[in-house]
Amino acid sequence: PAGTLDQATVFAAMPHRERKKAPRFFRGLGALFAGRAHLRQGGSSAMAMMALADGSLCAYWGISQAPWDYAAGSLIAREAGLAVPSRLLTHALKTQDVLICPKPLAPSLSRLLA
């Protein structure tokens, strides 16, 4: 796993149903790009979290993700030792923002995407 942002490959999931959150999403993409992260988008969120668990992806970030997008994958990512916010597992029936990554990247990515 990457130890710094410029070594990280980040999967970014766009908020499809809540267009009002699009400006925040694009600001976050700009911040990731400026931090020299490698960006990926598209496909299944659950598959992206599986790639996190096996180490082929460094972070998953999504705004307004539905529970079916993150519930199973976040549990697998947590079991793999990644930083998974506990609210994802305790409030798994809510649409919410999601950031899952290796623990060393969590503080810098959280600040960058706040």
KATANOR-V789515 format. One record per residue. N is the residue number from 1. RES is the residue in one letter. SS is DSSP state (~ for helix, > for strand, _ for the rest). Layout:
BEGIN
n | res | ss
N | RES | SS
N | RES | SS
END
This chain:
BEGIN
n | res | ss
1 | P | _
2 | A | _
3 | G | _
4 | T | _
5 | L | ~
6 | D | ~
7 | Q | ~
8 | A | _
9 | T | >
10 | V | >
11 | F | >
12 | A | >
13 | A | >
14 | M | _
15 | P | _
16 | H | _
17 | R | _
18 | E | _
19 | R | ~
20 | K | ~
21 | K | ~
22 | A | ~
23 | P | ~
24 | R | ~
25 | F | ~
26 | F | ~
27 | R | ~
28 | G | ~
29 | L | ~
30 | G | ~
31 | A | ~
32 | L | ~
33 | F | ~
34 | A | ~
35 | G | _
36 | R | _
37 | A | _
38 | H | >
39 | L | >
40 | R | >
41 | Q | _
42 | G | _
43 | G | _
44 | S | _
45 | S | ~
46 | A | ~
47 | M | ~
48 | A | ~
49 | M | ~
50 | M | ~
51 | A | ~
52 | L | ~
53 | A | ~
54 | D | ~
55 | G | _
56 | S | _
57 | L | _
58 | C | _
59 | A | >
60 | Y | >
61 | W | >
62 | G | >
63 | I | >
64 | S | >
65 | Q | >
66 | A | _
67 | P | ~
68 | W | ~
69 | D | ~
70 | Y | ~
71 | A | ~
72 | A | ~
73 | G | ~
74 | S | ~
75 | L | ~
76 | I | ~
77 | A | ~
78 | R | ~
79 | E | ~
80 | A | _
81 | G | _
82 | L | _
83 | A | >
84 | V | >
85 | P | _
86 | S | ~
87 | R | ~
88 | L | ~
89 | L | ~
90 | T | ~
91 | H | _
92 | A | _
93 | L | _
94 | K | _
95 | T | _
96 | Q | >
97 | D | >
98 | V | >
99 | L | >
100 | I | >
101 | C | >
102 | P | _
103 | K | ~
104 | P | ~
105 | L | ~
106 | A | ~
107 | P | ~
108 | S | ~
109 | L | ~
110 | S | ~
111 | R | ~
112 | L | ~
113 | L | ~
114 | A | _
END
